[in-house]
Amino acid sequence: MKPTLLVFGEDWGRHPSSSQHLVAQMAKTFRIIWVNSIGLRSPGMDDMGRLISKGVALSRGAPKKAIRAGQPDRVIAPKVWPMAQSEFVRRINRTMLASQLKDCGPIDYIWCALPSAVDYLPMFPDAKVIYYCGDDFESLAGVDHQLVADQEQRLASRADYLFCASRALVEKHKHHGAQYLPHGVDYRRFAQHRERAQDLPDGPIVGFYGSLSQWIDYSLLESMVDLLPEIQLVLIGENHCCPDSLLNKDNVHWLGPKPHHQLAQYSQYFDVALLPFVRNGQIAACNPLKLREYLAAGVPVVSVDCPEVEEFAVGVAVATSDEEYIAKVLMCLLNPKDKPAIRTQVVGQSWQARAEAIVSQLQPEKNQLCNLQNKAS
């Protein structure tokens, strides 16, 4: 019988996060109970649409589906109030969640991808806690930084295992025994030849995929397409705040969001892939998930200065100013790199390998648990 891993993450299937990639691999070893997002900030009026849609989903109940390889055994939409600041509301939240978990059996491990999960740990005093830190949460826009900092401190102190996606995050949590666990990549999906997507434009393609959110430097992109009018800028992803002044340009193509399994049909045909982030604390501490996907696709990358990008020497250009960024995009277009050499840098960096690194540390306890559970059954 497999031990049970309870996961506090984002909404399962909403976007392919690092936790989802890792847990999908760990499903070979654990029975997975996934709890959808409990949030990082208290909801406001701007969140009403999403809250209503979540409420409708809760009222209908979760549809019964056959469990496929890499899928959680169960996904729970929690009936809790996000980022509760009073102990009274926290107790209500725990009671509500306990009722949703009552038939899930004993919990052996808890995977926390959000600091706010710490408020629910008292429900599982005997479980081992894994804090997977993928972001500098104190630097994220739109969150209560003081509250998140307090939650993260409590979570890091409680965690039995602490894995960080970047070296900057390891340094931040070094006093809690943090370990470096960089992102992986589905190498075969991005390296294996795919047919060109039909909605890609003709001409030199400079592309980006991901959420078009506040951490993208849109002024940099506007300057780039103005100074390099011969390029075609392709943007793929949900548009949260990309300005019309950029989208309305003749050589800019917003293609909307695409399923993760289709992205290689686009990225393999980029002439240059972009990491055009705003330079701030969040980006300095991040490890861009799409970086290894771009490299597996064999595409040269131009990025703002970010420590986790700098370890890749082939086909990766790092710029410290807007002018340098645009110049390096042009240089990549004029001097294309060898695709196999770019891809070689991420061979062996699979999500399976990353998950196995985690499980290897849990293995002694996992074996002991399995033996006890087998004797009991």
DRENDO-978267 format. One record per residue (C-alpha): residue in one letter; x, z, y. Coordinates in steps of 0.1 Angstrom, whole numbers, padded with zeros to 4 digits, always signed. Layout:
! DRENDO-978267
AXZY;...
***
This chain:
! DRENDO-978267
M+0000+0000+0000;K+0014-0010+0034;P+0019+0017+0061;T-0003+0013+0092;L+0010+0002+0126;L-0013+0008+0155;V-0005-0015+0185;F-0013-0009+0221;G-0007-0043+0237;E-0024-0069+0258;D-0055-0088+0246;W-0047-0103+0213;G-0045-0141+0215;R-0049-0142+0253;H-0013-0154+0257;P+0017-0155+0234;S+0035-0123+0244;S+0067-0110+0228;S+0047-0081+0212;Q+0024-0107+0196;H+0053-0127+0183;L+0070-0096+0169;V+0039-0080+0154;A+0029-0112+0138;Q+0062-0111+0118;M+0058-0073+0111;A+0024-0080+0095;K+0044-0088+0064;T+0054-0052+0062;F+0026-0032+0079;R-0012-0031+0081;I-0018-0040+0117;I-0045-0024+0139;W-0043-0040+0173;V-0059-0024+0204;N-0065-0048+0232;S-0053-0041+0268;I-0059-0006+0282;G-0046-0018+0315;L-0019-0009+0340;R-0041-0004+0370;S-0075+0009+0379;P-0100-0020+0382;G-0112-0032+0416;M-0138-0057+0427;D-0115-0086+0419;D-0116-0075+0382;M-0154-0074+0379;G-0156-0108+0362;R-0131-0099+0335;L-0147-0065+0330;I-0182-0081+0326;S-0168-0106+0300;K-0152-0078+0281;G-0184-0058+0282;V-0203-0088+0268;A-0177-0091+0240;L-0181-0054+0232;S-0218-0056+0231;R-0217-0085+0206;G-0191-0068+0184;A-0161-0085+0170;P-0168-0116+0149;K-0157-0113+0113;K-0129-0137+0104;A-0107-0142+0074;I-0073-0126+0080;R-0045-0152+0082;A-0008-0147+0079;G+0005-0131+0110;Q-0029-0119+0122;P-0038-0082+0127;D-0060-0067+0100;R-0082-0055+0128;V-0085-0061+0166;I-0102-0035+0187;A-0116-0039+0222;P-0113-0004+0236;K-0142+0013+0253;V-0120+0031+0279;W-0116+0033+0316;P-0082+0018+0326;M-0055+0040+0341;A-0076+0071+0343;Q-0060+0097+0366;S-0080+0128+0357;E-0076+0147+0325;F-0114+0148+0321;V-0116+0110+0320;R-0086+0108+0297;R-0103+0131+0272;I-0134+0109+0273;N-0112+0079+0268;R-0096+0095+0238;T-0130+0105+0223;M-0143+0069+0227;L-0112+0053+0212;A-0112+0078+0183;S-0148+0067+0174;Q-0136+0031+0173;L-0107+0041+0150;K-0125+0065+0127;D-0125+0042+0097;C-0090+0028+0101;G-0073+0055+0080;P-0041+0074+0088;I-0018+0059+0114;D+0019+0059+0105;Y+0035+0041+0134;I+0023+0034+0170;W+0036+0004+0189;C+0033+0009+0227;A+0038-0022+0249;L+0023-0005+0279;P+0032+0029+0295;S-0005+0037+0298;A-0006+0041+0260;V+0010+0075+0264;D-0024+0091+0272;Y-0036+0083+0237;L-0006+0096+0217;P-0020+0131+0214;M-0046+0116+0190;F-0018+0109+0165;P+0006+0139+0164;D+0022+0129+0131;A+0028+0092+0139;K+0062+0078+0148;V+0061+0062+0182;I+0078+0029+0191;Y+0081+0020+0228;Y+0087-0017+0232;C+0097-0022+0269;G+0094-0058+0280;D+0092-0053+0318;D+0103-0030+0346;F+0067-0017+0351;E+0077+0002+0382;S+0084-0032+0399;L+0052-0050+0389;A+0029-0061+0417;G-0006-0046+0418;V+0001-0014+0399;D+0002+0022+0410;H+0040+0026+0408;Q+0040+0064+0409;L+0014+0067+0381;V+0031+0041+0359;A+0065+0057+0365;D+0051+0091+0353;Q+0035+0075+0323;E+0066+0056+0313;Q+0088+0087+0316;R+0064+0106+0293;L+0063+0077+0269;A+0101+0072+0268;S+0105+0110+0262;R+0080+0109+0233;A+0092+0077+0216;D+0111+0079+0184;Y+0123+0043+0189;L+0128+0026+0222;F+0135-0012+0223;C+0141-0031+0255;A+0140-0068+0261;S+0168-0069+0287;R+0201-0051+0293;A+0188-0039+0327;L+0160-0021+0309;V+0184-0006+0284;E+0204+0008+0313;K+0172+0022+0329;H+0163+0040+0296;K+0197+0048+0283;H+0191+0085+0284;H+0163+0080+0259;G+0185+0061+0234;A+0172+0026+0243;Q+0183-0003+0222;Y+0187-0040+0232;L+0162-0063+0216;P+0162-0097+0233;H+0134-0121+0229;G+0133-0145+0199;V+0120-0181+0196;D+0099-0201+0172;Y+0128-0225+0168;R+0112-0250+0145;R+0081-0254+0167;F+0101-0263+0198;A+0131-0281+0182;Q+0112-0303+0157;H+0103-0337+0172;R+0068-0338+0187;E+0048-0367+0201;R+0048-0370+0239;A+0016-0355+0255;Q-0006-0382+0269;D-0012-0365+0302;L+0025-0363+0312;P+0034-0385+0342;D+0060-0413+0342;G+0093-0408+0360;P+0119-0380+0360;I+0100-0348+0350;V+0109-0314+0363;G+0086-0289+0345;F+0075-0253+0343;Y+0050-0237+0320;G+0036-0202+0323;S+0012-0182+0345;L+0012-0195+0381;S+0013-0160+0395;Q+0028-0142+0424;W+0063-0140+0408;I+0067-0178+0412;D+0086-0190+0443;Y+0062-0217+0456;S+0081-0223+0488;L+0111-0232+0467;L+0090-0257+0447;E+0076-0272+0479;S+0111-0277+0493;M+0123-0292+0461;V+0095-0318+0458;D+0099-0327+0495;L+0137-0332+0492;L+0135-0350+0458;P+0104-0372+0462;E+0114-0393+0432;I+0108-0364+0407;Q+0075-0355+0392;L+0069-0317+0391;V+0047-0307+0362;L+0031-0273+0362;I+0013-0260+0331;G-0006-0227+0330;E-0034-0207+0345;N-0034-0210+0383;H-0037-0176+0399;C-0022-0182+0433;C-0004-0216+0435;P-0011-0229+0470;D-0029-0262+0476;S-0001-0272+0499;L+0020-0276+0468;L-0007-0289+0444;N-0019-0316+0468;K+0015-0334+0469;D+0016-0368+0453;N+0045-0359+0430;V+0030-0326+0418;H+0009-0325+0386;W-0009-0293+0376;L-0021-0299+0340;G-0038-0266+0335;P-0032-0241+0306;K-0022-0255+0272;P-0022-0238+0238;H+0012-0224+0228;H+0015-0247+0198;Q+0012-0277+0220;L+0039-0268+0245;A+0067-0286+0227;Q+0048-0319+0233;Y+0055-0313+0270;S+0087-0294+0272;Q+0106-0318+0250;Y+0100-0345+0276;F+0110-0325+0306;D+0142-0338+0321;V+0148-0304+0337;A+0129-0271+0329;L+0125-0246+0357;L+0127-0208+0361;P+0117-0207+0398;F+0111-0170+0402;V+0109-0149+0433;R+0140-0128+0435;N+0129-0092+0431;G+0133-0061+0409;Q+0109-0074+0383;I+0128-0106+0378;A+0162-0089+0379;A+0151-0068+0349;C+0132-0095+0330;N+0142-0116+0300;P+0122-0148+0305;L+0103-0155+0273;K+0102-0193+0279;L+0140-0196+0283;R+0147-0198+0246;E+0118-0221+0241;Y+0132-0245+0267;L+0166-0243+0251;A+0152-0249+0216;A+0135-0280+0230;G+0169-0292+0241;V+0161-0292+0278;P+0185-0282+0306;V+0173-0253+0326;V+0177-0244+0363;S+0170-0207+0371;V+0173-0183+0399;D+0200-0157+0394;C+0188-0135+0365;P+0213-0116+0343;E+0196-0124+0310;V+0199-0162+0318;E+0236-0161+0325;E+0247-0156+0288;F+0238-0192+0280;A+0266-0216+0290;V+0254-0250+0279;G+0227-0267+0299;V+0217-0236+0320;A+0224-0236+0357;V+0219-0205+0378;A+0214-0207+0416;T+0216-0179+0442;S+0199-0198+0470;D+0171-0223+0474;E+0196-0250+0486;E+0218-0244+0455;Y+0187-0244+0432;I+0176-0278+0444;A+0211-0292+0442;K+0215-0280+0406;V+0182-0297+0397;L+0195-0329+0410;M+0228-0325+0392;C+0210-0319+0359;L+0190-0351+0365;L+0222-0371+0372;N+0243-0356+0344;P+0221-0350+0314;K+0234-0326+0287;D+0236-0331+0249;K+0203-0319+0234;P+0218-0306+0201;A+0244-0286+0220;I+0217-0270+0241;R+0196-0262+0210;T+0225-0247+0191;Q+0226-0217+0214;V+0193-0203+0201;V+0197-0211+0164;G+0192-0179+0145;Q+0174-0162+0173;S+0140-0163+0156;W+0112-0138+0161;Q+0115-0131+0124;A+0151-0120+0128;R+0141-0098+0158;A+0113-0082+0137;E+0136-0076+0108;A+0160-0058+0131;I+0132-0034+0140;V+0119-0030+0104;S+0154-0023+0092;Q+0155+0008+0113;L+0121+0019+0101;Q+0129+0010+0065;P+0139+0044+0052;E+0108+0061+0065;K+0087+0031+0055;N+0099+0033+0019;Q+0092+0070+0018;L+0057+0064+0032;C+0050+0037+0006;N+0062+0059-0022;L+0039+0087-0011;Q+0009+0064-0006;N+0015+0048-0040;K+0016+0082-0057;A-0016+0092-0039;S-0034+0061-0051;
***
